[in-house]
């Protein structure tokens, strides 16, 4: 178990909160111990939690609820300290022993650790790659204008997606991705028209907040950045404007 630094304790409490939304306490302890064994005190990235949620759901028979678990984990990590449970470290070993007795196996943690990581996502499409790069470039340009402005933009997008008729799971995944650090590409099911609609919504917001001329300048710079990238040469960002 990791040393109980303030950051480790807070993350442990937050992840237990998210995990127990779908799992029993014993199952949540197994998953949390596995996370700490594999990731140590490193940061919790969007992609890391994405893969972790898939493994947890596959291992504990929660197939089809990965997006929900991923969302719960992201929300719990952002939750205020006052809403987090007590530090579970005091009885984690006890919970692990209880899970081992219930399963009749002394290796419940090892079984989780050696389970294969899902790899069925495959390569991202050119559309998704360019869309992701363009959103990231637009976020960077907005942050140059005002460091805290992106969360307002992400909230606006999340509240105005209905006309695009995204699947409910895709809408949730997109909302989480927009509010994440975006170290991974967006893989949700969006058509070219829907991706273009999302970019258009962002332009409308930027024009309202900054004015049409600054918005045009910002979008032009972001498009130039993506056009110079390998993704932009495969699928031009101008197709989404």
ABEGO torsion letter per residue (X at the ends): XBBBBAAAAAAAAAAAAAAAAABBAAAAAAAAAAAAAAAEABBBBAAAAAAAAAAAAAAAGABGAAAAAAAAAAAAAABBAAABBBBAAAAAAAAAAAAAAAAGBAAAAAAAAABBBBAAAEBBBAAAAAAAAAAAAAAAAAAAABAAAAAAAAAAAAAAAAAAGBBAAAAAAAAAAAABAGABBBABBBBAAAAAAAAAAAAAAAAAAAEAAAAAAAAAAAAAAAAABAAAAABBAAAAX
